[in-house]
Amino acid sequence: MPYILLSLKWTRKTDQFLTFWGPNDAGYFMSRRSVGVYESIKPGYHESGETVPIDVDLADQIFNIKKREKFANNEWVEYAENSRQNWELLGLEMKRGKLIRKVPA
């Protein structure tokens, strides 16, 4: 099952968009076209306190709640907004200015 990787470390409270890992464990990006898709998850590396694997189907939902911007080359670029609505979909919450996974009740 393919995943994208949300970086909690590199998504700040004041960021307009969520930040994701790029392809091949390299870099961090906000635009959908730059996000890496991973076929498998390395426990402790891809799934840690600072990284959240997201099933591609769920990713479609968070990028569906998006802002689209048109660049000079007339291409649309999709972003996942750093919003409460997306936090809820992903099981996250903002605590002390940082995104964290919700603790089950």
QUIWOGI-V697875 format. One record per pair of residues at least 24 apart in sequence whose ideal C-beta (glycine too) atoms are under 8 Angstrom apart, sorted by sequence separation. I is the first residue (numbers start at 0). GAP is how many residues later the second one is. D is the distance in whole Angstrom. If there is no record, write none. Layout:
i: (I/I)
gap: (GAP/GAP)
d: (D/D)
This chain:
i: (34/61/64/61/60/61/20/3/4/31/57/3/57/3/4/2/3/31/1/2/1/2/53/1/2/51/51/4/7/8/7/8/2/6/7/6/7/17/32/5/31/32/4/5/30/31/4/5/30/31/4/5/30/31/3/4/29/51/2/3/16/29/2/15/48/2/3/48/1/2/0/1/0/3/19/17/16/17/15/16/17/16/17/15/16/15/14/17/12/10/12/5/7/12/11/12/11/12/10/7/7/7/7)
gap: (24/24/24/27/28/28/30/31/31/31/31/32/32/33/33/34/34/34/35/35/36/36/36/37/38/38/40/41/41/41/42/42/43/43/43/44/44/44/44/45/45/45/46/46/46/46/47/47/47/47/48/48/48/48/49/49/49/49/50/50/50/50/51/51/51/52/52/52/53/53/54/54/55/55/60/61/62/62/63/63/63/64/64/65/65/66/67/68/69/71/81/84/84/84/85/85/86/86/88/90/91/92/93)
d: (8/5/8/6/6/7/7/5/7/5/7/7/7/6/6/7/7/8/5/5/7/8/7/6/6/7/7/6/7/4/5/8/8/7/7/6/6/7/6/7/7/8/5/4/5/4/7/8/7/7/6/6/6/7/8/7/5/7/4/5/7/8/6/7/8/6/7/8/8/7/6/5/8/5/8/8/4/4/8/6/7/6/5/7/6/6/5/7/8/6/6/7/8/4/7/7/8/8/5/7/5/7/8)
